[in-house]
Amino acid sequence: MNDNPYKQKVSKTVGWLLFAIGIIAAVQVLMTQNGAGADSARTIGQVVGPVLISLVGLYFAGVFTKAR
């Protein structure tokens, strides 16, 4: 990844923070939906953003090493 160990620590920390923020946001979206009256397409559309943010966080944390 990087030769500098400080940059590696910062990258991993930022990655795990992005992952946590993305998961919290996705759970918040799912919890605030109106139960049986919620439109599934709208729910999926609102959850896609936080899930993508959490995947980018996992990439920065080093979980996905060969992502291209």
C-alpha positions in Angstrom: 0.0 0.0 0.0 2.1 2.9 1.3 5.7 2.9 2.5 5.0 5.3 5.3 3.5 3.5 8.4 1.8 6.7 9.5 -0.1 6.9 6.3 -1.1 3.3 6.6 -2.5 3.9 10.0 -4.4 6.9 8.9 -5.8 5.1 5.9 -6.9 2.2 8.0 -8.5 4.5 10.6 -10.3 6.5 7.9 -11.4 3.3 6.2 -12.9 1.8 9.4 -14.6 5.2 10.2 -16.2 5.3 6.7 -17.3 1.7 7.2 -18.9 2.5 10.5 -20.6 5.7 9.3 -22.0 3.9 6.2 -23.4 1.0 8.3 -25.0 3.4 10.8 -26.5 5.5 8.0 -27.9 2.3 6.3 -29.4 1.1 9.5 -30.9 4.5 10.2 -32.5 4.5 6.7 -34.0 1.0 7.3 -35.3 1.9 10.8 -37.0 5.1 9.7 -39.0 3.5 6.9 -42.8 3.3 7.5 -43.1 -0.4 8.0 -45.5 -2.1 5.6 -46.4 1.1 3.7 -42.8 1.7 2.6 -41.9 1.5 -1.1 -39.2 -1.1 -1.6 -37.6 0.6 -4.6 -37.3 3.8 -2.6 -35.8 2.0 0.4 -33.2 0.3 -1.9 -32.4 3.6 -3.5 -31.8 5.2 -0.1 -29.6 2.4 1.2 -27.3 2.2 -1.9 -25.3 5.3 -1.0 -24.4 4.3 2.6 -23.6 0.8 1.4 -21.2 2.1 -1.2 -19.6 4.4 1.4 -19.0 1.4 3.7 -17.5 -0.6 0.8 -15.1 2.2 0.0 -14.2 2.3 3.8 -13.5 -1.4 3.6 -11.2 -0.8 0.7 -9.3 1.9 2.5 -9.1 -0.3 5.6 -7.3 -3.0 3.5 -10.0 -5.7 3.6 -10.2 -5.6 -0.2 -6.7 -5.7 -1.4 -7.1 -6.6 -5.1 -10.1 -4.4 -6.0 -9.7 -2.9 -9.5 
